[in-house]
């Protein structure tokens, strides 16, 4: 197989048209060196790309316009035209247009991912309320992808150079969090994280820490009993097949850098995990959806309407999302290759030995 065909095809959604998504895409893909590791496909339109390209005169970004995913330019960024009509783009404004075309881009990119036309997808930021409607009744990308690919469960996993944090609950009101903290949910999340660490991150025997729900991890039942009745039993069962430890008091766990001893941390709710993650993460961090049959990454920030269209958005996290998508693709391929039918491998080895033996006996 040629080197060009070995490069994964990475799809990019445009996000909210009035946010910083397309600006980040252009900044990330303008460096020709990105073409050495992947074949980019942006799901948007020529006109939307050109609109933002004009606001960045210092960036030389060229692309190939295409209407068929089977005819991509392997030596240039590709723009797959999801729509042809003129669209009024108004950077920084929250309106129906931004959400409408963000959804069109997401739907077409996700379908392309499902059909195998692209190998991984990097999603640009959406405004959750703006995209929500009859055709998108989800609180964000993660539940949408879970539904689209019809999987039982997934994990929102924030990852950086020194830290990985997964969540039991994602965008759930704090008053409702406790009802989702069940033994079954915790074990499900742990299994997904464990499998992802092995398959997607190349860690053979991952160690996972579990945080408690209550202050001081419940203080043995004095400050809530979820640790005693739910979390500890879940950890005990998970230990039958995984290296799982806890529950830990969240404040002391992060303050004392205990996370450095583990390959991932499972937090009970959004802010418990993401506030320390975004405070302690070294290098550029990103969001990865673990548990899907496909690969999806995204930057760890939102639409940033306040700076949209001003050519000042930092694309570091976005670029990290691209690199991680490519790396996960490569690790998955290596993982699958290493676990091909061992009987077939043994047969081939035995055949080779038999041939060698016959040659020696000649």
C-alpha positions as CSV (number, residue, x, y, z in Angstrom):
1,X,0.0,0.0,0.0
2,X,1.3,3.4,-0.9
3,X,2.2,6.0,1.8
4,X,-0.7,8.2,0.6
5,X,-3.3,5.5,1.1
6,X,-1.9,4.7,4.6
7,X,-2.7,8.3,5.8
8,X,-6.0,8.5,7.7
9,X,-8.8,10.7,6.3
10,X,-9.8,13.1,9.0
11,X,-13.1,14.9,8.8
12,X,-13.8,18.3,10.3
13,X,-17.2,19.8,11.3
14,X,-17.5,23.5,11.0
15,X,-19.3,24.1,14.3
16,X,-21.4,27.2,14.8
17,X,-20.9,29.3,11.7
18,X,-20.7,32.4,13.8
19,X,-18.2,31.0,16.3
20,X,-14.4,30.3,15.9
21,X,-14.7,26.9,14.4
22,X,-13.8,27.7,10.8
23,X,-11.1,30.1,11.9
24,X,-9.5,27.3,13.9
25,X,-9.7,24.9,11.0
26,X,-8.0,27.2,8.6
27,X,-5.3,28.0,11.1
28,X,-4.7,24.3,11.9
29,X,-4.7,23.2,8.2
30,X,-2.7,26.0,6.7
31,X,0.6,24.3,7.6
32,X,1.4,21.9,4.8
33,X,3.1,19.6,7.3
34,X,-0.3,18.4,8.5
35,X,-0.7,16.8,5.1
36,X,2.2,14.5,5.9
37,X,0.1,12.7,8.5
38,X,-3.5,12.9,7.3
39,X,-5.9,13.8,4.5
40,X,-8.2,16.6,5.8
41,X,-11.8,17.0,4.8
42,X,-13.8,20.0,6.0
43,X,-17.6,19.6,6.0
44,X,-18.8,23.1,5.2
45,X,-18.9,25.1,1.9
46,X,-16.4,27.0,-0.2
47,X,-18.2,30.3,0.5
48,X,-18.0,29.8,4.3
49,X,-14.3,28.9,4.1
50,X,-13.6,32.0,1.9
51,X,-15.5,34.3,4.3
52,X,-13.2,33.5,7.1
53,X,-10.1,33.2,5.0
54,X,-10.6,36.8,4.0
55,X,-10.4,37.9,7.6
56,X,-7.0,36.2,7.9
57,X,-4.8,37.9,5.2
58,X,-1.6,36.7,6.9
59,X,-2.6,33.0,6.4
60,X,-2.1,31.3,3.0
61,X,-4.7,28.5,3.0
62,X,-5.5,26.7,-0.2
63,X,-7.9,23.8,-0.6
64,X,-9.5,21.4,-3.0
65,X,-13.3,21.7,-3.5
66,X,-15.1,18.4,-3.8
67,X,-18.6,17.0,-3.9
68,X,-17.7,13.3,-3.7
69,X,-15.8,11.8,-0.8
70,X,-14.4,9.1,-3.1
71,X,-12.4,11.8,-5.0
72,X,-10.2,13.5,-2.5
73,X,-7.0,15.3,-3.1
74,X,-4.4,13.5,-0.9
75,X,-1.9,16.4,-1.2
76,X,-4.2,19.2,-0.2
77,X,-7.0,20.0,2.3
78,X,-10.4,19.2,1.0
79,X,-13.7,21.1,1.4
80,X,-16.7,18.9,1.0
81,X,-19.6,21.2,0.1
82,X,-22.5,20.3,2.4
83,X,-24.6,23.2,1.0
84,X,-24.5,25.5,-2.0
85,X,-26.7,28.4,-1.0
86,X,-25.5,31.8,0.2
87,X,-25.4,32.0,4.0
88,X,-25.3,35.2,6.0
89,X,-22.4,34.7,8.4
90,X,-22.3,37.2,11.3
91,X,-19.3,36.3,13.6
92,X,-20.1,36.6,17.2
93,X,-23.9,36.6,16.9
94,X,-26.1,33.9,18.3
95,X,-28.7,33.2,15.6
96,X,-30.6,30.4,13.9
97,X,-28.3,30.3,10.9
98,X,-25.3,29.4,13.1
99,X,-27.0,26.4,14.6
100,X,-28.7,25.2,11.4
101,X,-25.5,24.8,9.4
102,X,-23.6,23.5,12.3
103,X,-26.1,20.6,12.4
104,X,-25.9,20.0,8.6
105,X,-22.1,19.8,8.9
106,X,-22.2,17.5,11.9
107,X,-24.8,15.2,10.3
108,X,-23.0,14.8,7.1
109,X,-19.6,14.3,8.7
110,X,-21.0,11.7,11.1
111,X,-22.6,9.8,8.3
112,X,-19.4,9.8,6.4
113,X,-17.6,8.5,9.5
114,X,-20.2,5.7,9.8
115,X,-19.9,4.8,6.1
116,X,-16.1,4.6,6.3
117,X,-15.4,7.6,4.0
118,X,-13.4,9.2,6.8
119,X,-11.4,7.4,9.5
120,X,-11.8,10.0,12.3
121,X,-13.7,13.2,13.1
122,X,-12.7,16.4,14.8
123,X,-15.7,18.4,15.9
124,X,-15.7,22.2,16.1
125,X,-17.6,23.9,19.0
126,X,-21.3,24.2,18.8
127,X,-23.6,26.3,21.0
128,X,-25.8,23.7,22.6
129,X,-28.9,25.8,22.9
130,X,-28.6,27.2,19.4
131,X,-28.4,23.8,17.8
132,X,-31.1,22.2,20.0
133,X,-34.4,21.5,18.2
134,X,-36.6,18.9,16.6
135,X,-33.7,17.4,14.7
136,X,-31.2,17.6,17.6
137,X,-32.5,16.8,21.0
138,X,-29.2,16.4,22.7
139,X,-27.1,18.3,25.3
140,X,-24.0,18.1,23.1
141,X,-21.9,16.1,20.8
142,X,-21.3,13.1,23.1
143,X,-25.0,12.0,23.6
144,X,-25.6,12.7,19.9
145,X,-22.8,10.3,18.9
146,X,-23.9,7.7,21.4
147,X,-27.4,7.7,19.9
148,X,-26.2,7.9,16.2
149,X,-23.9,4.9,16.6
150,X,-26.4,3.1,18.8
151,X,-23.9,2.2,21.6
152,X,-25.1,1.5,25.1
153,X,-22.7,3.8,26.8
154,X,-19.7,6.2,26.1
155,X,-17.4,8.3,28.2
156,X,-16.5,11.9,27.9
157,X,-12.7,11.7,28.4
158,X,-10.6,14.9,28.7
159,X,-7.0,14.2,28.0
160,X,-3.7,16.1,28.2
161,X,-0.1,15.3,28.5
162,X,-0.2,14.5,32.2
163,X,-3.8,13.8,33.0
164,X,-7.0,12.0,31.7
165,X,-10.3,12.6,33.4
166,X,-13.6,10.7,32.5
167,X,-17.0,11.5,33.8
168,X,-19.9,9.4,35.1
169,X,-22.3,12.3,34.4
170,X,-21.8,15.0,31.8
171,X,-24.1,17.9,31.3
172,X,-26.5,17.1,34.1
173,X,-27.9,19.7,36.6
174,X,-26.1,19.3,39.9
175,X,-29.3,18.6,41.8
176,X,-29.8,15.5,39.6
177,X,-26.3,14.1,39.6
178,X,-26.9,11.6,42.6
179,X,-29.6,9.8,40.8
180,X,-27.2,8.8,38.0
181,X,-24.5,7.5,40.4
182,X,-25.3,3.8,40.3
183,X,-23.1,0.8,40.6
184,X,-24.0,-0.2,37.0
185,X,-23.2,3.2,35.6
186,X,-19.8,3.4,37.4
187,X,-18.8,-0.1,36.2
188,X,-19.9,0.7,32.7
189,X,-17.7,3.8,32.6
190,X,-14.8,2.0,34.1
191,X,-14.9,-0.8,31.5
192,X,-15.1,1.8,28.6
193,X,-12.1,3.8,30.0
194,X,-10.1,0.6,30.6
195,X,-10.7,-0.7,27.1
196,X,-10.0,2.7,25.6
197,X,-6.7,3.1,27.5
198,X,-5.6,-0.2,26.1
199,X,-6.9,0.2,22.5
200,X,-6.7,3.9,21.9
201,X,-3.8,5.0,24.1
202,X,-1.6,1.9,24.1
203,X,-1.5,1.3,27.8
204,X,-1.3,-2.5,28.5
205,X,-2.3,-2.5,32.2
206,X,-4.0,0.8,32.9
207,X,-4.5,2.0,36.5
208,X,-7.7,4.0,37.1
209,X,-8.6,6.1,40.1
210,X,-12.3,6.7,41.2
211,X,-13.4,9.8,43.0
212,X,-16.1,9.9,45.7
213,X,-19.3,11.8,45.2
214,X,-19.4,13.6,48.6
215,X,-16.9,15.8,50.4
216,X,-14.1,13.7,52.0
217,X,-15.4,10.7,50.0
218,X,-18.3,10.5,52.4
219,X,-16.2,10.2,55.6
220,X,-17.3,6.6,56.0
221,X,-21.0,7.5,55.8
222,X,-21.0,10.7,57.9
223,X,-21.3,12.9,54.8
224,X,-23.5,11.0,52.5
225,X,-23.6,7.2,52.0
226,X,-23.1,6.8,48.2
227,X,-19.5,5.8,48.7
228,X,-20.4,3.0,51.0
229,X,-23.5,1.7,49.3
230,X,-22.7,2.3,45.6
231,X,-19.1,3.4,44.7
232,X,-17.1,1.0,46.9
233,X,-19.1,-2.0,45.7
234,X,-18.7,-0.9,42.1
235,X,-14.9,-0.6,42.6
236,X,-14.8,-4.0,44.3
237,X,-16.5,-5.7,41.4
238,X,-14.4,-3.9,38.8
239,X,-11.2,-5.1,40.5
240,X,-12.0,-8.6,39.3
241,X,-10.8,-7.6,35.8
242,X,-9.2,-4.1,36.2
243,X,-6.7,-2.2,38.3
244,X,-9.2,0.2,39.9
245,X,-8.6,2.2,43.1
246,X,-10.6,4.5,45.4
247,X,-12.9,6.2,46.2
248,X,-10.7,9.3,46.7
249,X,-11.7,12.6,48.2
250,X,-11.6,14.8,45.1
251,X,-10.0,17.9,46.7
252,X,-7.1,16.0,48.3
253,X,-6.6,13.8,45.3
254,X,-5.8,16.7,43.0
255,X,-4.2,18.9,45.6
256,X,-1.6,16.2,46.4
257,X,-1.1,15.3,42.8
258,X,-2.2,11.7,43.3
259,X,-3.5,11.7,39.8
260,X,0.2,11.3,38.7
261,X,0.1,7.7,39.8
262,X,-2.8,6.8,37.5
263,X,-3.5,6.5,33.8
264,X,-7.0,8.0,34.2
265,X,-9.4,9.3,36.8
266,X,-13.2,8.7,36.9
267,X,-15.0,11.7,38.3
268,X,-18.7,11.6,39.4
269,X,-19.8,14.9,37.7
270,X,-18.7,17.6,35.3
271,X,-17.2,20.3,37.5
272,X,-15.6,17.8,40.0
273,X,-13.5,16.5,37.1
274,X,-13.2,19.4,34.7
275,X,-12.3,22.2,37.0
276,X,-9.1,20.5,38.3
277,X,-8.4,19.1,34.8
278,X,-8.4,22.5,33.1
279,X,-6.4,23.9,36.0
280,X,-3.7,21.2,36.1
281,X,-3.5,20.0,32.5
282,X,0.0,20.3,31.0
283,X,0.3,21.0,27.3
284,X,-2.7,21.3,25.0
285,X,-5.8,19.4,26.2
286,X,-8.7,18.0,24.3
287,X,-12.0,16.0,24.5
288,X,-12.2,12.4,23.3
289,X,-15.3,10.3,23.2
290,X,-14.3,6.8,24.5
291,X,-16.5,3.8,23.8
292,X,-17.5,4.6,20.2
293,X,-16.7,2.2,17.3
294,X,-15.2,5.3,15.6
295,X,-12.8,8.1,16.6
296,X,-14.0,11.6,17.6
297,X,-11.9,14.3,19.2
298,X,-12.6,18.0,19.8
299,X,-10.9,21.0,21.4
300,X,-11.6,21.6,25.1
301,X,-13.4,25.0,24.6
302,X,-16.6,26.5,23.2
303,X,-17.6,28.8,20.4
304,X,-16.0,31.9,21.8
305,X,-18.4,34.3,20.2
306,X,-16.7,37.3,21.8
307,X,-13.6,36.8,19.7
308,X,-15.1,35.2,16.6
309,X,-14.0,36.7,13.3
310,X,-11.2,38.8,14.8
311,X,-8.4,36.4,13.9
312,X,-7.2,36.1,17.5
313,X,-8.4,32.6,18.4
314,X,-5.7,30.3,19.6
315,X,-5.8,27.0,17.6
316,X,-3.4,25.0,19.9
317,X,-6.1,22.8,21.4
318,X,-7.7,22.3,18.0
319,X,-4.4,21.2,16.5
320,X,-3.8,18.9,19.4
321,X,-7.2,17.3,18.6
322,X,-6.0,16.7,15.0
323,X,-2.8,15.0,16.2
324,X,-4.6,12.9,18.8
325,X,-7.2,11.7,16.2
326,X,-4.3,10.5,14.0
327,X,-2.4,9.0,16.9
328,X,-5.5,7.1,18.1
329,X,-6.2,5.8,14.6
330,X,-2.6,4.5,14.4
331,X,-2.8,2.9,17.9
332,X,-6.1,1.2,17.0
333,X,-4.6,-0.2,13.9
334,X,-1.6,-1.5,15.8
335,X,-3.9,-2.9,18.5
336,X,-6.0,-4.8,16.0
337,X,-3.0,-6.1,14.1
338,X,-1.4,-7.4,17.2
339,X,-4.6,-9.3,18.1
340,X,-5.3,-11.0,14.9
341,X,-6.2,-14.7,15.0
342,X,-3.2,-16.2,16.8
343,X,-3.9,-19.6,15.2
344,X,-3.4,-18.0,11.8
345,X,-0.1,-16.5,13.0
346,X,1.0,-19.8,14.5
347,X,0.1,-21.7,11.3
348,X,2.2,-19.3,9.3
349,X,5.1,-19.6,11.7
350,X,4.9,-23.4,11.7
351,X,4.8,-23.4,7.9
352,X,8.0,-21.2,7.8
353,X,9.7,-23.5,10.3
354,X,8.7,-26.6,8.3
355,X,10.2,-25.0,5.1
356,X,13.4,-24.2,7.0
357,X,13.6,-27.7,8.3
358,X,13.2,-29.2,4.8
359,X,15.8,-26.9,3.4
360,X,18.2,-28.0,6.2
361,X,17.6,-31.6,5.3
362,X,18.4,-31.3,1.6
